[in-house]
Amino acid sequence: MATMDGLLGDDAVRPAGWSDPEHLLKATGRVPLTDRDQLELGEAAGWFPLLG
């Protein structure tokens, strides 16, 4: 998880409600971001997927 959090950056944090598996799925683009995810991530939502 440290790698995904590192790719997300120091100024952005993943939504608190995300489990580790959910974070991995969304960070790799396997599961799309929801409207709520995008709202919580703000500008950082545009960086997804972190790995692609």
Backbone as numpy.savetxt, mean C-alpha at the origin, in Angstrom:
# Nx Ny Nz CAx CAy CAz Cx Cy Cz
7.78 -7.51 5.42 6.97 -6.32 5.42 7.82 -5.07 5.42
9.01 -5.17 5.97 9.89 -4.01 6.01 10.21 -3.51 4.61
10.35 -4.43 3.66 10.64 -4.04 2.28 9.50 -3.24 1.69
8.27 -3.73 1.86 7.11 -3.02 1.32 6.94 -1.66 2.01
7.12 -1.63 3.31 7.01 -0.35 4.03 8.10 0.60 3.56
9.30 0.07 3.30 10.39 0.90 2.81 10.11 1.46 1.43
9.51 0.64 0.57 9.14 1.12 -0.77 8.04 2.17 -0.71
7.19 2.05 0.29 6.12 3.03 0.45 6.69 4.39 0.84
7.79 4.38 1.57 8.47 5.64 1.90 8.27 6.05 3.34
9.08 7.00 3.76 9.05 7.48 5.14 7.85 8.37 5.43
7.36 9.06 4.41 6.28 10.02 4.62 4.89 9.40 4.52
4.81 8.16 4.08 3.52 7.49 3.91 3.51 6.21 4.74
2.36 5.89 5.24 2.21 4.65 6.00 1.01 3.90 5.45
1.11 2.59 5.53 -0.02 1.79 5.05 -1.20 1.98 6.00
-2.41 1.83 5.48 -3.59 1.95 6.34 -3.52 0.97 7.51
-3.91 1.41 8.67 -3.80 0.62 9.89 -4.61 -0.67 9.82
-5.67 -0.69 9.06 -6.52 -1.87 8.97 -5.99 -2.98 8.10
-4.90 -2.73 7.38 -4.35 -3.76 6.50 -3.58 -4.80 7.28
-3.88 -6.06 7.02 -3.07 -7.14 7.57 -1.81 -7.27 6.72
-0.83 -8.02 7.19 0.38 -8.22 6.40 0.08 -8.86 5.05
-0.73 -9.94 5.01 -1.04 -10.53 3.69 -1.76 -9.55 2.76
-2.69 -8.77 3.29 -3.40 -7.79 2.47 -2.44 -6.74 1.93
-1.51 -6.31 2.76 -0.51 -5.33 2.33 0.32 -5.89 1.17
0.75 -7.12 1.29 1.53 -7.74 0.22 0.73 -7.85 -1.07
-0.52 -8.26 -0.97 -1.35 -8.40 -2.16 -1.59 -7.07 -2.85
-1.83 -6.04 -2.07 -2.07 -4.71 -2.67 -0.78 -4.08 -3.17
0.32 -4.29 -2.46 1.60 -3.71 -2.87 2.11 -4.32 -4.16
1.75 -5.56 -4.43 2.20 -6.22 -5.66 1.18 -6.11 -6.78
0.06 -5.47 -6.52 -0.96 -5.28 -7.55 -1.86 -6.48 -7.75
-1.76 -7.48 -6.88 -2.62 -8.67 -7.00 -4.05 -8.37 -6.60
-4.22 -7.39 -5.71 -5.54 -6.94 -5.27 -5.58 -5.43 -5.46
-6.60 -4.92 -6.14 -6.65 -3.47 -6.36 -6.96 -2.70 -5.09
-6.52 -1.45 -5.07 -6.85 -0.56 -3.95 -8.32 -0.20 -4.02
-8.96 -0.17 -2.86 -10.35 0.27 -2.80 -10.38 1.80 -2.74
-11.57 2.35 -2.87 -11.71 3.80 -2.74 -11.24 4.26 -1.36
-11.56 3.47 -0.34 -11.13 3.82 1.02 -9.61 3.78 1.14
-8.98 2.74 0.54 -7.52 2.65 0.54 -6.91 3.90 -0.07
-7.45 4.30 -1.21 -6.92 5.46 -1.91 -7.07 6.72 -1.08
-8.20 6.83 -0.39 -8.42 7.99 0.47 -7.42 8.00 1.62
-7.21 6.85 2.26 -6.30 6.77 3.39 -4.84 6.96 2.97
-4.48 6.49 1.79 -3.11 6.62 1.32 -2.81 8.00 0.75
-3.84 8.68 0.29 -3.64 9.99 -0.31 -2.75 9.90 -1.54
-1.80 10.80 -1.66 -0.90 10.85 -2.81 -0.15 9.54 -3.02
0.15 8.85 -1.94 0.90 7.59 -2.03 0.14 6.50 -2.79
-1.17 6.63 -2.92 -1.94 5.65 -3.68 -1.47 5.57 -5.13
-0.95 6.65 -5.65 -0.44 6.67 -7.01 0.84 5.88 -7.19
1.47 5.47 -6.10 2.71 4.70 -6.17 2.43 3.21 -6.28
1.16 2.81 -6.16 0.81 1.39 -6.21 0.57 0.94 -7.63
0.97 -0.28 -7.97 1.64 -1.25 -7.12 3.10 -0.86 -6.87
3.56 -1.19 -5.68 4.96 -0.89 -5.31 5.91 -1.80 -6.06
5.47 -3.00 -6.32 6.22 -3.96 -7.14 5.31 -4.33 -8.28
5.85 -4.38 -9.46 4.96 -4.71 -10.56 5.64 -5.41 -11.68
